[in-house]
């Protein structure tokens, strides 16, 4: 299957397929006589896996690890995969906590400012950030 057909089948662009291939997320395809890549049909499932894993927040490095587990499922346990996702959940929860703290701080300094036409030298937001 040519790269354009593969990309279209999954709903991604050709450059993304090339990038995933260069990162080792796709097995290197055979080359046709004209030099075009000839991807196996199972590349569709692999790209769909990558796409879904990205949607839930996994990095390409993490996806590569998950793909390694997927390829050798019989050598791994569900608990390993669950632990893997728990680590990601913990990271996401830490980010949410940090973003909530940032939101709270921004709301606080935002509420200090009158937003009037006074010179910025009197701006409460700037003063709060300076102190």
Secondary structure in CASP SS format (residue, H / E / C, confidence):
PFRMAT SS
TARGET T0000
AUTHOR 0000-0000-0000
METHOD secondary structure of the structure
MODEL  1
X C 1.00
X C 1.00
X H 1.00
X H 1.00
X H 1.00
X H 1.00
X H 1.00
X H 1.00
X H 1.00
X H 1.00
X C 1.00
X C 1.00
X C 1.00
X H 1.00
X H 1.00
X H 1.00
X H 1.00
X H 1.00
X H 1.00
X H 1.00
X H 1.00
X H 1.00
X C 1.00
X C 1.00
X C 1.00
X C 1.00
X C 1.00
X C 1.00
X C 1.00
X E 1.00
X E 1.00
X C 1.00
X C 1.00
X C 1.00
X C 1.00
X C 1.00
X E 1.00
X E 1.00
X C 1.00
X C 1.00
X C 1.00
X C 1.00
X H 1.00
X H 1.00
X H 1.00
X H 1.00
X H 1.00
X H 1.00
X H 1.00
X H 1.00
X H 1.00
X H 1.00
X H 1.00
X H 1.00
X H 1.00
X C 1.00
X C 1.00
X C 1.00
X C 1.00
X H 1.00
X H 1.00
X H 1.00
X H 1.00
X H 1.00
X H 1.00
X H 1.00
X H 1.00
X H 1.00
X H 1.00
X H 1.00
X H 1.00
X C 1.00
X H 1.00
X H 1.00
X H 1.00
X C 1.00
X C 1.00
X H 1.00
X H 1.00
X H 1.00
X H 1.00
X H 1.00
X H 1.00
X H 1.00
X H 1.00
X H 1.00
X H 1.00
X H 1.00
X H 1.00
X H 1.00
X H 1.00
X H 1.00
X H 1.00
X H 1.00
X H 1.00
X H 1.00
X H 1.00
X H 1.00
X H 1.00
X H 1.00
X H 1.00
X H 1.00
X H 1.00
X H 1.00
X H 1.00
X H 1.00
X H 1.00
X H 1.00
X H 1.00
X H 1.00
X H 1.00
X H 1.00
X C 1.00
X C 1.00
X C 1.00
X C 1.00
X C 1.00
X C 1.00
X C 1.00
X H 1.00
X H 1.00
X H 1.00
X C 1.00
X H 1.00
X H 1.00
X H 1.00
X H 1.00
X H 1.00
X H 1.00
X H 1.00
X C 1.00
END
